[in-house]
Amino acid sequence: MKSIQDKDDLFATIPKRHSGIYKKAIELCTLSDADVGIVIFFPNHNPPSVANTSIDSISNRSLNQNLTSNNTARVNELEQMRPL
């Protein structure tokens, strides 16, 4: 994999890849009952693209806190995080 050097090409490619990552995350949740958290930092140094309670839930659980939710709720949360 090679970094995209042309800024115009880079910013045109980001939404496509961003959308693809969300689709794969939803598929992973659905097929394997996995919890998935995604944080994407863009090259223009904007804040992370994802910051909602599902990310907090996943990070808290990874810090040995017992938080639970069902698979349907996780998929719905991921779908709501998708860019328009």
Secondary structure, 3 states (H helix, E strand, C coil): CCCCCCHHHHHHHHHHHHHHHHHHHHHHHHHHCCCCCCCCCCCCCCCCCCCCHHHHHHHHHHCCCCCCCCHHHHHHHHHHHCCC
